[in-house]
Amino acid sequence: MNGFCECGCGLQTKISNHTDKRKGSIKGEPRRFIKGHNGRGFRGRKWNGGKTTNNRGYILIQQPNHPRATPKGYVPEHILIVEKAMGKLLSSKHKVHHFDENTANNANINLIVCEDQKYHFLLHHRKRALEACGHANYQKCDYCGQWDDPKNFEMNKAGNNARHPECRRRYVREQRQLKKEELCLNICL
């Protein structure tokens, strides 16, 4: 004999071990609320239908039995929308990209499923490049900050930092000059 939490979350409550008239529980009968749920839910003043927003602007839906639910039982709405469209659960390695970068816009047409976080970052990089210079494939020089064709860059050994050869040479010259000045200052003092 199990009851359901009266806050509206839909979870089953446990059987009460003792009678507590203040809380309205009777030994051997289902509890009215799951611990911590009293006063929230559709009976609480702040109930908003199981929807909330996190500090990053994502809309969260209360679904405590979902594999991706937070400890408080919320799942990002965009995950639920993509899963409904695909007809299956989304793997934890997959990321969902908001095309217009508005995290509250969860329209089907605005959501793109990415195979991993690296691909997700690539989409953001290409959009920044397109907006900055009109070419999605261009890179930004680490030294001068100008966007340019990757053919005009030299890459570092890891292949993740792009820079113009002349910018790198200028930077190395400036660093040598600073070291000389610092050395001269230390000797003079």
mmCIF file of the C-alpha atoms, coordinates in Angstrom:
data_MODEL
# 
_entry.id   MODEL 
# 
loop_
_atom_site.group_PDB 
_atom_site.id 
_atom_site.type_symbol 
_atom_site.label_atom_id 
_atom_site.label_alt_id 
_atom_site.label_comp_id 
_atom_site.label_asym_id 
_atom_site.label_entity_id 
_atom_site.label_seq_id 
_atom_site.pdbx_PDB_ins_code 
_atom_site.Cartn_x 
_atom_site.Cartn_y 
_atom_site.Cartn_z 
_atom_site.occupancy 
_atom_site.B_iso_or_equiv 
_atom_site.pdbx_formal_charge 
_atom_site.auth_seq_id 
_atom_site.auth_comp_id 
_atom_site.auth_asym_id 
_atom_site.auth_atom_id 
_atom_site.pdbx_PDB_model_num 
ATOM 1   C CA . MET A 1 1   ? 0.000  0.000  0.000   1.00 0.00 ? 1   MET A CA 1 
ATOM 2   C CA . ASN A 1 2   ? 1.783  3.114  -1.278  1.00 0.00 ? 2   ASN A CA 1 
ATOM 3   C CA . GLY A 1 3   ? 0.510  6.637  -1.677  1.00 0.00 ? 3   GLY A CA 1 
ATOM 4   C CA . PHE A 1 4   ? 1.682  9.497  -3.829  1.00 0.00 ? 4   PHE A CA 1 
ATOM 5   C CA . CYS A 1 5   ? 3.339  12.686 -2.631  1.00 0.00 ? 5   CYS A CA 1 
ATOM 6   C CA . GLU A 1 6   ? 0.753  15.453 -2.249  1.00 0.00 ? 6   GLU A CA 1 
ATOM 7   C CA . CYS A 1 7   ? 3.137  18.099 -3.621  1.00 0.00 ? 7   CYS A CA 1 
ATOM 8   C CA . GLY A 1 8   ? 2.301  16.950 -7.154  1.00 0.00 ? 8   GLY A CA 1 
ATOM 9   C CA . CYS A 1 9   ? 5.687  15.493 -8.092  1.00 0.00 ? 9   CYS A CA 1 
ATOM 10  C CA . GLY A 1 10  ? 4.114  12.089 -8.810  1.00 0.00 ? 10  GLY A CA 1 
ATOM 11  C CA . LEU A 1 11  ? 6.559  10.100 -6.679  1.00 0.00 ? 11  LEU A CA 1 
ATOM 12  C CA . GLN A 1 12  ? 5.427  7.345  -4.350  1.00 0.00 ? 12  GLN A CA 1 
ATOM 13  C CA . THR A 1 13  ? 5.714  7.954  -0.634  1.00 0.00 ? 13  THR A CA 1 
ATOM 14  C CA . LYS A 1 14  ? 6.986  5.514  1.961   1.00 0.00 ? 14  LYS A CA 1 
ATOM 15  C CA . ILE A 1 15  ? 4.941  3.920  4.725   1.00 0.00 ? 15  ILE A CA 1 
ATOM 16  C CA . SER A 1 16  ? 5.079  5.887  7.966   1.00 0.00 ? 16  SER A CA 1 
ATOM 17  C CA . ASN A 1 17  ? 6.916  4.218  10.876  1.00 0.00 ? 17  ASN A CA 1 
ATOM 18  C CA . HIS A 1 18  ? 5.152  6.292  13.538  1.00 0.00 ? 18  HIS A CA 1 
ATOM 19  C CA . THR A 1 19  ? 2.141  8.525  14.086  1.00 0.00 ? 19  THR A CA 1 
ATOM 20  C CA . ASP A 1 20  ? 2.751  12.283 14.008  1.00 0.00 ? 20  ASP A CA 1 
ATOM 21  C CA . LYS A 1 21  ? -0.460 14.337 14.192  1.00 0.00 ? 21  LYS A CA 1 
ATOM 22  C CA . ARG A 1 22  ? 1.440  17.575 13.435  1.00 0.00 ? 22  ARG A CA 1 
ATOM 23  C CA . LYS A 1 23  ? 2.605  16.168 10.077  1.00 0.00 ? 23  LYS A CA 1 
ATOM 24  C CA . GLY A 1 24  ? -0.584 14.204 9.508   1.00 0.00 ? 24  GLY A CA 1 
ATOM 25  C CA . SER A 1 25  ? 1.117  10.797 9.327   1.00 0.00 ? 25  SER A CA 1 
ATOM 26  C CA . ILE A 1 26  ? -0.304 7.607  10.786  1.00 0.00 ? 26  ILE A CA 1 
ATOM 27  C CA . LYS A 1 27  ? 1.798  4.517  11.495  1.00 0.00 ? 27  LYS A CA 1 
ATOM 28  C CA . GLY A 1 28  ? 1.400  1.870  8.786   1.00 0.00 ? 28  GLY A CA 1 
ATOM 29  C CA . GLU A 1 29  ? -0.166 4.259  6.237   1.00 0.00 ? 29  GLU A CA 1 
ATOM 30  C CA . PRO A 1 30  ? 1.516  6.110  3.351   1.00 0.00 ? 30  PRO A CA 1 
ATOM 31  C CA . ARG A 1 31  ? 3.085  9.462  4.231   1.00 0.00 ? 31  ARG A CA 1 
ATOM 32  C CA . ARG A 1 32  ? 1.520  12.600 2.759   1.00 0.00 ? 32  ARG A CA 1 
ATOM 33  C CA . PHE A 1 33  ? 4.810  14.006 1.453   1.00 0.00 ? 33  PHE A CA 1 
ATOM 34  C CA . ILE A 1 34  ? 8.279  12.792 0.578   1.00 0.00 ? 34  ILE A CA 1 
ATOM 35  C CA . LYS A 1 35  ? 10.814 14.346 2.941   1.00 0.00 ? 35  LYS A CA 1 
ATOM 36  C CA . GLY A 1 36  ? 11.462 17.930 1.838   1.00 0.00 ? 36  GLY A CA 1 
ATOM 37  C CA . HIS A 1 37  ? 8.413  18.138 -0.441  1.00 0.00 ? 37  HIS A CA 1 
ATOM 38  C CA . ASN A 1 38  ? 6.005  19.575 2.133   1.00 0.00 ? 38  ASN A CA 1 
ATOM 39  C CA . GLY A 1 39  ? 4.897  23.041 1.056   1.00 0.00 ? 39  GLY A CA 1 
ATOM 40  C CA . ARG A 1 40  ? 6.089  22.773 -2.525  1.00 0.00 ? 40  ARG A CA 1 
ATOM 41  C CA . GLY A 1 41  ? 4.306  21.343 -5.512  1.00 0.00 ? 41  GLY A CA 1 
ATOM 42  C CA . PHE A 1 42  ? 0.824  22.305 -6.637  1.00 0.00 ? 42  PHE A CA 1 
ATOM 43  C CA . ARG A 1 43  ? -0.282 22.676 -3.003  1.00 0.00 ? 43  ARG A CA 1 
ATOM 44  C CA . GLY A 1 44  ? 2.558  25.133 -2.286  1.00 0.00 ? 44  GLY A CA 1 
ATOM 45  C CA . ARG A 1 45  ? 2.446  28.887 -2.913  1.00 0.00 ? 45  ARG A CA 1 
ATOM 46  C CA . LYS A 1 46  ? 5.328  28.775 -5.391  1.00 0.00 ? 46  LYS A CA 1 
ATOM 47  C CA . TRP A 1 47  ? 4.177  25.854 -7.583  1.00 0.00 ? 47  TRP A CA 1 
ATOM 48  C CA . ASN A 1 48  ? 4.694  26.681 -11.253 1.00 0.00 ? 48  ASN A CA 1 
ATOM 49  C CA . GLY A 1 49  ? 3.835  23.352 -12.862 1.00 0.00 ? 49  GLY A CA 1 
ATOM 50  C CA . GLY A 1 50  ? 7.186  21.654 -12.310 1.00 0.00 ? 50  GLY A CA 1 
ATOM 51  C CA . LYS A 1 51  ? 9.126  24.173 -14.436 1.00 0.00 ? 51  LYS A CA 1 
ATOM 52  C CA . THR A 1 52  ? 12.028 26.313 -13.310 1.00 0.00 ? 52  THR A CA 1 
ATOM 53  C CA . THR A 1 53  ? 15.034 28.088 -14.804 1.00 0.00 ? 53  THR A CA 1 
ATOM 54  C CA . ASN A 1 54  ? 18.651 27.639 -13.754 1.00 0.00 ? 54  ASN A CA 1 
ATOM 55  C CA . ASN A 1 55  ? 21.257 30.397 -13.470 1.00 0.00 ? 55  ASN A CA 1 
ATOM 56  C CA . ARG A 1 56  ? 22.457 29.777 -17.058 1.00 0.00 ? 56  ARG A CA 1 
ATOM 57  C CA . GLY A 1 57  ? 18.989 30.404 -18.521 1.00 0.00 ? 57  GLY A CA 1 
ATOM 58  C CA . TYR A 1 58  ? 18.070 26.780 -19.268 1.00 0.00 ? 58  TYR A CA 1 
ATOM 59  C CA . ILE A 1 59  ? 14.457 25.769 -18.638 1.00 0.00 ? 59  ILE A CA 1 
ATOM 60  C CA . LEU A 1 60  ? 14.224 22.712 -16.385 1.00 0.00 ? 60  LEU A CA 1 
ATOM 61  C CA . ILE A 1 61  ? 11.270 20.329 -16.132 1.00 0.00 ? 61  ILE A CA 1 
ATOM 62  C CA . GLN A 1 62  ? 10.586 18.178 -13.090 1.00 0.00 ? 62  GLN A CA 1 
ATOM 63  C CA . GLN A 1 63  ? 11.009 14.512 -14.037 1.00 0.00 ? 63  GLN A CA 1 
ATOM 64  C CA . PRO A 1 64  ? 12.672 12.764 -11.098 1.00 0.00 ? 64  PRO A CA 1 
ATOM 65  C CA . ASN A 1 65  ? 12.737 9.311  -12.744 1.00 0.00 ? 65  ASN A CA 1 
ATOM 66  C CA . HIS A 1 66  ? 14.686 10.473 -15.826 1.00 0.00 ? 66  HIS A CA 1 
ATOM 67  C CA . PRO A 1 67  ? 18.305 9.171  -16.072 1.00 0.00 ? 67  PRO A CA 1 
ATOM 68  C CA . ARG A 1 68  ? 19.630 12.727 -16.555 1.00 0.00 ? 68  ARG A CA 1 
ATOM 69  C CA . ALA A 1 69  ? 17.639 14.243 -13.665 1.00 0.00 ? 69  ALA A CA 1 
ATOM 70  C CA . THR A 1 70  ? 19.488 16.462 -11.204 1.00 0.00 ? 70  THR A CA 1 
ATOM 71  C CA . PRO A 1 71  ? 19.432 15.535 -7.506  1.00 0.00 ? 71  PRO A CA 1 
ATOM 72  C CA . LYS A 1 72  ? 16.319 17.718 -7.186  1.00 0.00 ? 72  LYS A CA 1 
ATOM 73  C CA . GLY A 1 73  ? 14.604 15.809 -10.024 1.00 0.00 ? 73  GLY A CA 1 
ATOM 74  C CA . TYR A 1 74  ? 14.878 18.330 -12.881 1.00 0.00 ? 74  TYR A CA 1 
ATOM 75  C CA . VAL A 1 75  ? 15.874 17.675 -16.507 1.00 0.00 ? 75  VAL A CA 1 
ATOM 76  C CA . PRO A 1 76  ? 16.736 20.374 -19.078 1.00 0.00 ? 76  PRO A CA 1 
ATOM 77  C CA . GLU A 1 77  ? 13.726 20.912 -21.324 1.00 0.00 ? 77  GLU A CA 1 
ATOM 78  C CA . HIS A 1 78  ? 15.818 20.839 -24.527 1.00 0.00 ? 78  HIS A CA 1 
ATOM 79  C CA . ILE A 1 79  ? 16.991 17.300 -23.672 1.00 0.00 ? 79  ILE A CA 1 
ATOM 80  C CA . LEU A 1 80  ? 13.368 16.153 -23.281 1.00 0.00 ? 80  LEU A CA 1 
ATOM 81  C CA . ILE A 1 81  ? 12.337 17.787 -26.571 1.00 0.00 ? 81  ILE A CA 1 
ATOM 82  C CA . VAL A 1 82  ? 15.188 16.139 -28.509 1.00 0.00 ? 82  VAL A CA 1 
ATOM 83  C CA . GLU A 1 83  ? 14.463 12.756 -26.917 1.00 0.00 ? 83  GLU A CA 1 
ATOM 84  C CA . LYS A 1 84  ? 10.798 13.036 -27.848 1.00 0.00 ? 84  LYS A CA 1 
ATOM 85  C CA . ALA A 1 85  ? 11.684 13.920 -31.449 1.00 0.00 ? 85  ALA A CA 1 
ATOM 86  C CA . MET A 1 86  ? 14.189 11.047 -31.695 1.00 0.00 ? 86  MET A CA 1 
ATOM 87  C CA . GLY A 1 87  ? 11.944 8.578  -29.900 1.00 0.00 ? 87  GLY A CA 1 
ATOM 88  C CA . LYS A 1 88  ? 14.732 7.419  -27.574 1.00 0.00 ? 88  LYS A CA 1 
ATOM 89  C CA . LEU A 1 89  ? 16.907 8.586  -24.688 1.00 0.00 ? 89  LEU A CA 1 
ATOM 90  C CA . LEU A 1 90  ? 19.882 10.777 -25.541 1.00 0.00 ? 90  LEU A CA 1 
ATOM 91  C CA . SER A 1 91  ? 23.320 9.460  -24.576 1.00 0.00 ? 91  SER A CA 1 
ATOM 92  C CA . SER A 1 92  ? 25.183 11.505 -21.952 1.00 0.00 ? 92  SER A CA 1 
ATOM 93  C CA . LYS A 1 93  ? 28.067 12.094 -24.414 1.00 0.00 ? 93  LYS A CA 1 
ATOM 94  C CA . HIS A 1 94  ? 25.724 13.864 -26.862 1.00 0.00 ? 94  HIS A CA 1 
ATOM 95  C CA . LYS A 1 95  ? 25.248 17.617 -26.436 1.00 0.00 ? 95  LYS A CA 1 
ATOM 96  C CA . VAL A 1 96  ? 22.355 19.751 -27.640 1.00 0.00 ? 96  VAL A CA 1 
ATOM 97  C CA . HIS A 1 97  ? 23.256 23.035 -29.360 1.00 0.00 ? 97  HIS A CA 1 
ATOM 98  C CA . HIS A 1 98  ? 20.849 25.994 -29.456 1.00 0.00 ? 98  HIS A CA 1 
ATOM 99  C CA . PHE A 1 99  ? 21.271 27.417 -32.974 1.00 0.00 ? 99  PHE A CA 1 
ATOM 100 C CA . ASP A 1 100 ? 20.387 30.995 -31.966 1.00 0.00 ? 100 ASP A CA 1 
ATOM 101 C CA . GLU A 1 101 ? 22.359 30.572 -28.690 1.00 0.00 ? 101 GLU A CA 1 
ATOM 102 C CA . ASN A 1 102 ? 19.222 31.496 -26.706 1.00 0.00 ? 102 ASN A CA 1 
ATOM 103 C CA . THR A 1 103 ? 19.083 28.755 -24.060 1.00 0.00 ? 103 THR A CA 1 
ATOM 104 C CA . ALA A 1 104 ? 15.409 29.451 -23.357 1.00 0.00 ? 104 ALA A CA 1 
ATOM 105 C CA . ASN A 1 105 ? 14.377 28.925 -27.017 1.00 0.00 ? 105 ASN A CA 1 
ATOM 106 C CA . ASN A 1 106 ? 13.662 25.196 -27.150 1.00 0.00 ? 106 ASN A CA 1 
ATOM 107 C CA . ALA A 1 107 ? 11.815 25.090 -30.464 1.00 0.00 ? 107 ALA A CA 1 
ATOM 108 C CA . ASN A 1 108 ? 12.585 21.938 -32.477 1.00 0.00 ? 108 ASN A CA 1 
ATOM 109 C CA . ILE A 1 109 ? 14.018 24.008 -35.325 1.00 0.00 ? 109 ILE A CA 1 
ATOM 110 C CA . ASN A 1 110 ? 16.490 25.687 -32.926 1.00 0.00 ? 110 ASN A CA 1 
ATOM 111 C CA . LEU A 1 111 ? 18.013 22.490 -31.490 1.00 0.00 ? 111 LEU A CA 1 
ATOM 112 C CA . ILE A 1 112 ? 20.955 20.566 -32.994 1.00 0.00 ? 112 ILE A CA 1 
ATOM 113 C CA . VAL A 1 113 ? 22.214 17.270 -31.545 1.00 0.00 ? 113 VAL A CA 1 
ATOM 114 C CA . CYS A 1 114 ? 26.029 17.177 -31.432 1.00 0.00 ? 114 CYS A CA 1 
ATOM 115 C CA . GLU A 1 115 ? 27.975 13.924 -31.264 1.00 0.00 ? 115 GLU A CA 1 
ATOM 116 C CA . ASP A 1 116 ? 30.208 15.258 -28.467 1.00 0.00 ? 116 ASP A CA 1 
ATOM 117 C CA . GLN A 1 117 ? 31.372 18.431 -26.692 1.00 0.00 ? 117 GLN A CA 1 
ATOM 118 C CA . LYS A 1 118 ? 34.214 18.979 -29.194 1.00 0.00 ? 118 LYS A CA 1 
ATOM 119 C CA . TYR A 1 119 ? 31.757 19.217 -32.105 1.00 0.00 ? 119 TYR A CA 1 
ATOM 120 C CA . HIS A 1 120 ? 29.549 21.513 -30.024 1.00 0.00 ? 120 HIS A CA 1 
ATOM 121 C CA . PHE A 1 121 ? 32.506 23.870 -29.462 1.00 0.00 ? 121 PHE A CA 1 
ATOM 122 C CA . LEU A 1 122 ? 33.265 23.751 -33.204 1.00 0.00 ? 122 LEU A CA 1 
ATOM 123 C CA . LEU A 1 123 ? 29.744 25.018 -34.001 1.00 0.00 ? 123 LEU A CA 1 
ATOM 124 C CA . HIS A 1 124 ? 30.210 27.936 -31.596 1.00 0.00 ? 124 HIS A CA 1 
ATOM 125 C CA . HIS A 1 125 ? 33.645 28.749 -33.068 1.00 0.00 ? 125 HIS A CA 1 
ATOM 126 C CA . ARG A 1 126 ? 32.372 28.702 -36.647 1.00 0.00 ? 126 ARG A CA 1 
ATOM 127 C CA . LYS A 1 127 ? 29.455 30.969 -35.747 1.00 0.00 ? 127 LYS A CA 1 
ATOM 128 C CA . ARG A 1 128 ? 31.798 33.475 -34.036 1.00 0.00 ? 128 ARG A CA 1 
ATOM 129 C CA . ALA A 1 129 ? 34.092 33.457 -37.095 1.00 0.00 ? 129 ALA A CA 1 
ATOM 130 C CA . LEU A 1 130 ? 31.180 33.941 -39.493 1.00 0.00 ? 130 LEU A CA 1 
ATOM 131 C CA . GLU A 1 131 ? 29.840 36.882 -37.474 1.00 0.00 ? 131 GLU A CA 1 
ATOM 132 C CA . ALA A 1 132 ? 33.286 38.472 -37.067 1.00 0.00 ? 132 ALA A CA 1 
ATOM 133 C CA . CYS A 1 133 ? 34.657 38.267 -40.617 1.00 0.00 ? 133 CYS A CA 1 
ATOM 134 C CA . GLY A 1 134 ? 32.112 36.549 -42.861 1.00 0.00 ? 134 GLY A CA 1 
ATOM 135 C CA . HIS A 1 135 ? 34.088 33.287 -43.195 1.00 0.00 ? 135 HIS A CA 1 
ATOM 136 C CA . ALA A 1 136 ? 33.130 30.324 -40.988 1.00 0.00 ? 136 ALA A CA 1 
ATOM 137 C CA . ASN A 1 137 ? 36.461 28.532 -41.537 1.00 0.00 ? 137 ASN A CA 1 
ATOM 138 C CA . TYR A 1 138 ? 38.714 31.435 -40.547 1.00 0.00 ? 138 TYR A CA 1 
ATOM 139 C CA . GLN A 1 139 ? 40.827 31.353 -37.385 1.00 0.00 ? 139 GLN A CA 1 
ATOM 140 C CA . LYS A 1 140 ? 41.691 34.122 -34.946 1.00 0.00 ? 140 LYS A CA 1 
ATOM 141 C CA . CYS A 1 141 ? 45.382 34.907 -34.407 1.00 0.00 ? 141 CYS A CA 1 
ATOM 142 C CA . ASP A 1 142 ? 46.365 34.389 -30.768 1.00 0.00 ? 142 ASP A CA 1 
ATOM 143 C CA . TYR A 1 143 ? 48.645 37.439 -30.869 1.00 0.00 ? 143 TYR A CA 1 
ATOM 144 C CA . CYS A 1 144 ? 47.028 40.159 -32.996 1.00 0.00 ? 144 CYS A CA 1 
ATOM 145 C CA . GLY A 1 145 ? 43.404 38.995 -32.659 1.00 0.00 ? 145 GLY A CA 1 
ATOM 146 C CA . GLN A 1 146 ? 42.703 39.294 -36.411 1.00 0.00 ? 146 GLN A CA 1 
ATOM 147 C CA . TRP A 1 147 ? 40.633 36.664 -38.232 1.00 0.00 ? 147 TRP A CA 1 
ATOM 148 C CA . ASP A 1 148 ? 42.406 35.157 -41.238 1.00 0.00 ? 148 ASP A CA 1 
ATOM 149 C CA . ASP A 1 149 ? 42.526 32.136 -43.538 1.00 0.00 ? 149 ASP A CA 1 
ATOM 150 C CA . PRO A 1 150 ? 44.107 29.150 -41.721 1.00 0.00 ? 150 PRO A CA 1 
ATOM 151 C CA . LYS A 1 151 ? 46.588 28.825 -44.649 1.00 0.00 ? 151 LYS A CA 1 
ATOM 152 C CA . ASN A 1 152 ? 48.245 32.036 -43.410 1.00 0.00 ? 152 ASN A CA 1 
ATOM 153 C CA . PHE A 1 153 ? 48.838 30.624 -39.917 1.00 0.00 ? 153 PHE A CA 1 
ATOM 154 C CA . GLU A 1 154 ? 51.389 28.407 -38.292 1.00 0.00 ? 154 GLU A CA 1 
ATOM 155 C CA . MET A 1 155 ? 49.987 26.073 -35.671 1.00 0.00 ? 155 MET A CA 1 
ATOM 156 C CA . ASN A 1 156 ? 51.626 25.080 -32.405 1.00 0.00 ? 156 ASN A CA 1 
ATOM 157 C CA . LYS A 1 157 ? 52.675 21.461 -31.872 1.00 0.00 ? 157 LYS A CA 1 
ATOM 158 C CA . ALA A 1 158 ? 49.316 20.536 -30.324 1.00 0.00 ? 158 ALA A CA 1 
ATOM 159 C CA . GLY A 1 159 ? 47.544 22.044 -33.345 1.00 0.00 ? 159 GLY A CA 1 
ATOM 160 C CA . ASN A 1 160 ? 45.114 24.129 -31.295 1.00 0.00 ? 160 ASN A CA 1 
ATOM 161 C CA . ASN A 1 161 ? 46.678 27.632 -31.326 1.00 0.00 ? 161 ASN A CA 1 
ATOM 162 C CA . ALA A 1 162 ? 46.735 29.631 -34.546 1.00 0.00 ? 162 ALA A CA 1 
ATOM 163 C CA . ARG A 1 163 ? 49.065 32.572 -35.140 1.00 0.00 ? 163 ARG A CA 1 
ATOM 164 C CA . HIS A 1 164 ? 50.621 34.536 -37.948 1.00 0.00 ? 164 HIS A CA 1 
ATOM 165 C CA . PRO A 1 165 ? 54.347 33.819 -38.282 1.00 0.00 ? 165 PRO A CA 1 
ATOM 166 C CA . GLU A 1 166 ? 55.136 37.547 -38.184 1.00 0.00 ? 166 GLU A CA 1 
ATOM 167 C CA . CYS A 1 167 ? 53.026 38.031 -35.033 1.00 0.00 ? 167 CYS A CA 1 
ATOM 168 C CA . ARG A 1 168 ? 54.885 35.182 -33.324 1.00 0.00 ? 168 ARG A CA 1 
ATOM 169 C CA . ARG A 1 169 ? 58.291 36.647 -34.313 1.00 0.00 ? 169 ARG A CA 1 
ATOM 170 C CA . ARG A 1 170 ? 57.258 40.099 -33.042 1.00 0.00 ? 170 ARG A CA 1 
ATOM 171 C CA . TYR A 1 171 ? 56.070 38.552 -29.758 1.00 0.00 ? 171 TYR A CA 1 
ATOM 172 C CA . VAL A 1 172 ? 59.371 36.648 -29.302 1.00 0.00 ? 172 VAL A CA 1 
ATOM 173 C CA . ARG A 1 173 ? 61.385 39.850 -29.986 1.00 0.00 ? 173 ARG A CA 1 
ATOM 174 C CA . GLU A 1 174 ? 59.285 41.776 -27.442 1.00 0.00 ? 174 GLU A CA 1 
ATOM 175 C CA . GLN A 1 175 ? 59.750 39.050 -24.815 1.00 0.00 ? 175 GLN A CA 1 
ATOM 176 C CA . ARG A 1 176 ? 63.534 39.055 -25.334 1.00 0.00 ? 176 ARG A CA 1 
ATOM 177 C CA . GLN A 1 177 ? 63.604 42.837 -25.007 1.00 0.00 ? 177 GLN A CA 1 
ATOM 178 C CA . LEU A 1 178 ? 61.574 42.683 -21.770 1.00 0.00 ? 178 LEU A CA 1 
ATOM 179 C CA . LYS A 1 179 ? 63.951 40.084 -20.336 1.00 0.00 ? 179 LYS A CA 1 
ATOM 180 C CA . LYS A 1 180 ? 66.967 42.275 -21.225 1.00 0.00 ? 180 LYS A CA 1 
ATOM 181 C CA . GLU A 1 181 ? 65.350 45.290 -19.564 1.00 0.00 ? 181 GLU A CA 1 
ATOM 182 C CA . GLU A 1 182 ? 64.448 43.236 -16.496 1.00 0.00 ? 182 GLU A CA 1 
ATOM 183 C CA . LEU A 1 183 ? 67.991 41.862 -16.273 1.00 0.00 ? 183 LEU A CA 1 
ATOM 184 C CA . CYS A 1 184 ? 69.419 45.377 -16.626 1.00 0.00 ? 184 CYS A CA 1 
ATOM 185 C CA . LEU A 1 185 ? 67.101 46.631 -13.879 1.00 0.00 ? 185 LEU A CA 1 
ATOM 186 C CA . ASN A 1 186 ? 68.158 43.807 -11.544 1.00 0.00 ? 186 ASN A CA 1 
ATOM 187 C CA . ILE A 1 187 ? 71.843 44.520 -12.150 1.00 0.00 ? 187 ILE A CA 1 
ATOM 188 C CA . CYS A 1 188 ? 71.421 48.277 -11.678 1.00 0.00 ? 188 CYS A CA 1 
ATOM 189 C CA . LEU A 1 189 ? 69.571 47.851 -8.378  1.00 0.00 ? 189 LEU A CA 1 
# 
